[in-house]
Amino acid sequence: MYWPATVVGALGGFALASIPGALLGGLLGQALDRRLGLQTLDDLRRLFGRPPAPTDAELLFVLLGRLAKSDGPVLAQHIQCARDEMRRLGMDEQARKQAIDAFSRGKVGQVSLRGPLRRLRREPEQAERLLRACWRMAWADGRVGSSERELIMLWGRWLARDLAEVERMGKERASARGAPAPAAGRDSAYSQALGLLGVSADSDEASIKRAYRRLLSRHHPDKLAGEGASAVLIREASDRTVALHAAYKLIRDRHGF
């Protein structure tokens, strides 16, 4: 814990008037800290309407949310990839809710990521895990868009990683997927869409529509809001609804109805 306005006041005062300025700035900042109850830098960010920086536990899912949204709508494959990361980390229910919230904040794109990533420069193993997870998200829909690649390379620079190494991570992920061609990517997306709706490729039109409407009714955010569900569950339901829409459209287009 530290007193942010005190620190800022002292530094600003020193820049303006050396030691006497630092003393006066520190005193004024301390008064502001006590009056407004400021104890951390995040408190100061909130005072000026800035979202708090993500914690180490949240950072991965903020990155994944940013990637999922960067190349267009968030798809069922992106949400499934995020869930796979939660399982990979062995998250309990509380940690999972926090990860969902972080993913949603990442999609909005208002969270500053440069500082949190730069702090990981001395933790190369953690940095590599983050970047590999980002490549998994980028490849989730079977292709890597230019905006996704640019984000990952930017984050690699902030992490002080060799960019050729970051590129190699992406190629390794492509190789693990069998370097899918666009058609294969579409087939993979189609298979995941079928799984999301709980139908098979030979299901008839009526069965597909029933499954879609049933799931849409069950997961609709307006229904949960009316039942007094938490904001986290409502956001998750919103993501689920978007994924259901995308999956149904893909299946409908493939089946021609």
Secondary structure, DSSP 4 states (H G I P E B T S, - for coil): ---HHHHHHHHHHHHHHHHHHHHHHHHHHHHHHHHHT--SHHHHHHHTTPPPPPPHHHHHHHHHHHHHHHTSSPPHHHHHHHHHHHHHTT--HHHHHHHHHHHHHHHHT-S--HHHHHGGGG-HHHHHHHHHHHHHHHTTTSS--HHHHHHHHHHHHHTT--HHHHHHHHHHHHHHTT---HHHHHHHHHHHHHHHHT--TT--HHHHHHHHHHHHHHH-HHHHHHTT--HHHHHHHHHHHHHHHHHHHHHHHHHT-
